[in-house]
Amino acid sequence: MAVAIRRLQRDGAIRRAMVVDCDVHHGNGTAGDFRRRPFGVHALIHQFNNYPTEKPPSSLDIHLADGVADAEYLQRLGDGYRAALAMFKPELVMYAAGADPFYADQLGGLSLTFEGLMERDRLVIWTALTRGIPVAVVLAGGYAESVEDTITIHANTRRWPKKWWRR
């Protein structure tokens, strides 16, 4: 995502971008890259007591306790994300749609349901689109006990935006 953002900036297509990282694990690589060479905003929501141990700070870090479920996750994400959009005014949102906040994920420790993950996708994508900000979606993570669950989560992320664009 960082390479794509840099390329778009170099080509003059955008000046400011925001990565919204909703993987259960901290986006330490992107956070470190953004700190070394600032070129955008890195906002992430993640399970604090999970990989990696060292978590370089991002522009916006939403640290979650183990076991956080749909309601708290969506409230905290929505509040932080809307504030970050208003403050940083990105011209592009790159959304890392992690499937690993799912309650049955083997490497995660959050408790989101299929419905909560679909609402998360709607919140991130629709909030940007209603403000005229394009969104690029990258599927991420997903280590559910049942591979079919991971596939369903990723398929739902792909399926939802199609419905919104028809409004």
Secondary structure in CASP SS format (residue, H / E / C, confidence):
PFRMAT SS
TARGET T0000
AUTHOR 0000-0000-0000
METHOD secondary structure of the structure
MODEL  1
M C 1.00
A H 1.00
V H 1.00
A H 1.00
I H 1.00
R H 1.00
R H 1.00
L H 1.00
Q H 1.00
R H 1.00
D C 1.00
G C 1.00
A C 1.00
I C 1.00
R C 1.00
R C 1.00
A E 1.00
M E 1.00
V E 1.00
V E 1.00
D E 1.00
C C 1.00
D C 1.00
V C 1.00
H C 1.00
H C 1.00
G C 1.00
N H 1.00
G H 1.00
T H 1.00
A H 1.00
G H 1.00
D H 1.00
F H 1.00
R H 1.00
R H 1.00
R C 1.00
P C 1.00
F C 1.00
G C 1.00
V E 1.00
H E 1.00
A E 1.00
L E 1.00
I E 1.00
H E 1.00
Q E 1.00
F C 1.00
N C 1.00
N C 1.00
Y C 1.00
P C 1.00
T C 1.00
E C 1.00
K C 1.00
P C 1.00
P C 1.00
S C 1.00
S C 1.00
L E 1.00
D E 1.00
I E 1.00
H E 1.00
L E 1.00
A C 1.00
D C 1.00
G C 1.00
V C 1.00
A E 1.00
D H 1.00
A H 1.00
E H 1.00
Y H 1.00
L H 1.00
Q H 1.00
R H 1.00
L H 1.00
G H 1.00
D H 1.00
G H 1.00
Y H 1.00
R H 1.00
A H 1.00
A H 1.00
L H 1.00
A H 1.00
M H 1.00
F H 1.00
K C 1.00
P C 1.00
E C 1.00
L E 1.00
V E 1.00
M E 1.00
Y E 1.00
A E 1.00
A E 1.00
G E 1.00
A C 1.00
D C 1.00
P C 1.00
F E 1.00
Y C 1.00
A C 1.00
D E 1.00
Q C 1.00
L C 1.00
G C 1.00
G C 1.00
L C 1.00
S E 1.00
L E 1.00
T C 1.00
F H 1.00
E H 1.00
G H 1.00
L H 1.00
M H 1.00
E H 1.00
R H 1.00
D H 1.00
R H 1.00
L H 1.00
V H 1.00
I H 1.00
W H 1.00
T H 1.00
A H 1.00
L H 1.00
T H 1.00
R C 1.00
G C 1.00
I C 1.00
P C 1.00
V E 1.00
A E 1.00
V E 1.00
V E 1.00
L E 1.00
A E 1.00
G C 1.00
G C 1.00
Y C 1.00
A E 1.00
E C 1.00
S C 1.00
V H 1.00
E H 1.00
D H 1.00
T H 1.00
I H 1.00
T H 1.00
I H 1.00
H H 1.00
A H 1.00
N H 1.00
T H 1.00
R H 1.00
R H 1.00
W H 1.00
P H 1.00
K H 1.00
K H 1.00
W H 1.00
W C 1.00
R C 1.00
R C 1.00
END
